[in-house]
Amino acid sequence: MKTQYIDDDGHDGFPAFGFRAGSDVKIAHKQILPDRLSAEFSILVSAKPKSRRGGFLFAVMNTYDTYYSRAIANFTVPKFTGRWIRFAFRVALDNVTLFFNCLETETVAVQRRPVELEFDSASTLYIAQAGPTIEEPYELQSTKHIF
């Protein structure tokens, strides 16, 4: 069975990337992300999970396939398996806000040091997983935007 596919039934009628357990999609972070994320940024994701198991939509890992830092915000969302959902994170200097289906859902106060996130030159961007060290793949159709 193919672990990666293109589905013509994407959000708003556009094709979507599909990932099944076992897919191994990774690229140099520089192909999509800058070397340094500014102190304030947003990430917008459209996704349609195929299972209730959860997992990582994407992760940027350093040379040793470990995280850059600890998680700074955690949000609980309703189950949306089998449905297209848009969600976004707005990372500000002192808080992170979740937007779920274009509605501001929750804001969490955070303390970030340093405030800018800098990636080393050998960082890897993993899609629908967090690399070989953390085994929590995600089965989904997805379109992703970072702005």
N, C-alpha and C positions, 0 to 999 in steps of 0.2 A: 504494500500500500504506500502511495506517495505521502510524504509527511508535509509537503508544502504544495500549495495549489493556488490558482486564481479562481475566484468565485465571481460570476457575473452578477450575483444578487447582492451587491454591496449597498452601503448606505447611500441614499439619494440616487440610486440607480447606477452608481459608478462601480467598476470592478474592485474587489477587495482581495487582499492577501489572506490566505488561510494557512494555519499552522496546526498540525496534529502533534501529539506526544511523540517525541523522538526527532523532531525537526531540529536542525542545527544551523541556525542562521546567525552569523556573526560577521562583522566588518570592523575595520579600523574606525574608531570614533570620529576621526577627522573627516570622514566622508559625509557625515551628517551634522556633527556638532562642532562648535568652535573649541579651541584649546582651553578657553576659560568662559564659563557662564557668568554673566553679569550678576550683580548682587540681587537684582530683581528680574524674574523671567516667568514665562508661562508655558505650560505644556497642554496641548489639546489632543485628545484621543477619541476616536470613534471605534467601538469594538462590539463584537457579538460573540460572547463566550459560548463554547460548545459543551462545556461540562461545568458542574458546580464546584469542582475541586479548587478552583482559584489558581494562583501562581503568579509569576512575574510577567508583565506585559513586555517589559524591556529592562535592561540593566546596563550600566557602564561599569566595567570592572578594570582594575589596574593590572599591571604586568603579571601579578601573582594570582589573578582571578579572585581577588577579595574586594570587598566594598571599599569605597573611599572614606566613608564616614558612617555614623550610625543613622538610623531613621530619625527624622526630626518631626514627622507628623504621621498620624494614623487615623484613618476614617473608616467607618462602617457604612456600607451602602446596601440598599435592598438587592435581593437576587434578581439578576436580569439575564439568565441563561436563555439563549435562543432568540434574543431581541437585540436590535441595534440600540446602543446607548452612547451618548456623547458625554464625556466628562473632561474637566479641565482642572488644573492646579495652577493657582497664581501664587508664586513665591515672592514675598515682600521681605523687607529687612527684618521685621519682627513678627511676621505671621505667615501662615500658609492657608489659602482658602480653596475649598473644593466647590466646583460647579458641577452639578449633576443634571443632565438634560437641560443645559443652559440656565439652570436656576442656582443661585448662590445657596449652598446647603449648609456649610459649616466653616468656621474660621478657627484655627488653633494658633495660640501664641507660641513663638519659638525663639530660641536663642541660638544663633549660628556664629561659629567662629572657625575659620574665617568666613566672611560673608560672601566672598566670591569662590566658586568651585573651579579649581584648575585641574585638568586631566594631564597625566604624563603622556609622553609621545607614543607609548606602546599600549595605551588603553584600548579596550575592545568594547564595542556596542553589541550586545546580544538582544535578539528579538524573540519574544515569546519564551524566554528563559532567562536565567541569570548565570549561565556558564556551567562548567563541569563541577565546580565546588558546591554549588547550591542547587540541588535537584528539585526544583518546583516548576516544571514547564507549564505552559498555558495553552489550552486548545481553544483557538478562536479564529475569527475573521477580523481583520483589523486594518484601519487606516490611521496614520499617526501624523500629527503636525506639531512642530516646535516653533514657537515664535517669540 
